[in-house]
């Protein structure tokens, strides 16, 4: 399968399967969450310590949820011959966590500090999304 065939098969799968539409909406809401929090963050509001903490770490949580679900949807791009649900969920969670953690390390080389809470929120987002995907798929089967 070439990339065009994979994209067409994925589009067909999304159109025919309401489960994948739910996962796609989850992805969309996640990325809207990242943009909303990033927009609020630049206003430099004086918030409580908990709100400041969430304002700093929630973008990582929503990035983890969004990327994990997006990779789940476009899994065939990475593994065109396999379509096992468990492998697909596991791969999307691990791949997104590893990628976002690698991004945190790259930022360290750019002069930023590595925040363990950002990595923790990324892990939480990936785990929550994996559970969400599993429940959505199992509910309709």
PyMOL commands that set and color helices and strands:
alter all, ss='L'
color gray80, all
select helices_A, chain A and resi 3-16+18-41+49-73+75-78+85-109+116-139
alter helices_A, ss='H'
color red, helices_A
deselect
rebuild
show_as cartoon
